[in-house]
Amino acid sequence: MMGQQFCPAGLRNHGQLAAAAGRRAFAKAPFAKAHSRRSAFRRSAFREIRRVLRPDGDLLLLEMIVAPAGWRRDLTRALLTRLLAPLASLLCRDPAAGKLIGHLWESISELEGPAVILSDLEEAGFSSLEYRHAGGLLGEFRARATRA
């Protein structure tokens, strides 16, 4: 949702864009950099990124990260579902905006933690793995494509 409006009219084509992006096939030419936000098929996506990334090329991945349990997770859920969702509906004058925020929570609440993502990156052939909390709900992952 970054770079988009919260009101549903601003997200009208979001599903079509995501579907088109999922169908894009990469040529065999290597990339100097590859950027990805989230993939339902993360392991497969990491292998594909590794395939098209030149040797020693860098991967920068920004992923939404939610605390697995405890007060931080409870606070995040409350802020999104009890504060931001009603506020979005009010500001957009459309209850669908609040439902969109609720869907955001449902989506990110099931995401896996940094250790799993780092393990998947390593399994896909990346090295020099780094993770840092980038603020809010964002985690930043950096990795380097190993030489074949």
Secondary structure in CASP SS format (residue, H / E / C, confidence):
PFRMAT SS
TARGET T0000
AUTHOR 0000-0000-0000
METHOD secondary structure of the structure
MODEL  1
M C 1.00
M C 1.00
G C 1.00
Q C 1.00
Q C 1.00
F C 1.00
C C 1.00
P H 1.00
A H 1.00
G H 1.00
L H 1.00
R C 1.00
N C 1.00
H H 1.00
G H 1.00
Q H 1.00
L H 1.00
A H 1.00
A H 1.00
A H 1.00
A H 1.00
G H 1.00
R H 1.00
R C 1.00
A C 1.00
F C 1.00
A C 1.00
K C 1.00
A C 1.00
P C 1.00
F E 1.00
A E 1.00
K E 1.00
A E 1.00
H E 1.00
S E 1.00
R C 1.00
R C 1.00
S C 1.00
A C 1.00
F C 1.00
R H 1.00
R H 1.00
S H 1.00
A H 1.00
F H 1.00
R H 1.00
E H 1.00
I H 1.00
R H 1.00
R H 1.00
V H 1.00
L E 1.00
R E 1.00
P E 1.00
D E 1.00
G E 1.00
D E 1.00
L E 1.00
L E 1.00
L E 1.00
L E 1.00
E E 1.00
M E 1.00
I C 1.00
V C 1.00
A C 1.00
P C 1.00
A C 1.00
G C 1.00
W H 1.00
R H 1.00
R H 1.00
D H 1.00
L H 1.00
T H 1.00
R H 1.00
A H 1.00
L H 1.00
L H 1.00
T H 1.00
R H 1.00
L H 1.00
L H 1.00
A H 1.00
P H 1.00
L H 1.00
A H 1.00
S H 1.00
L H 1.00
L H 1.00
C H 1.00
R C 1.00
D C 1.00
P H 1.00
A H 1.00
A H 1.00
G H 1.00
K H 1.00
L H 1.00
I H 1.00
G H 1.00
H H 1.00
L H 1.00
W H 1.00
E H 1.00
S H 1.00
I H 1.00
S C 1.00
E C 1.00
L C 1.00
E C 1.00
G C 1.00
P H 1.00
A H 1.00
V H 1.00
I H 1.00
L H 1.00
S H 1.00
D H 1.00
L H 1.00
E H 1.00
E H 1.00
A C 1.00
G C 1.00
F E 1.00
S E 1.00
S E 1.00
L E 1.00
E E 1.00
Y E 1.00
R E 1.00
H E 1.00
A E 1.00
G E 1.00
G C 1.00
L C 1.00
L E 1.00
G E 1.00
E E 1.00
F E 1.00
R E 1.00
A E 1.00
R E 1.00
A E 1.00
T C 1.00
R C 1.00
A C 1.00
END
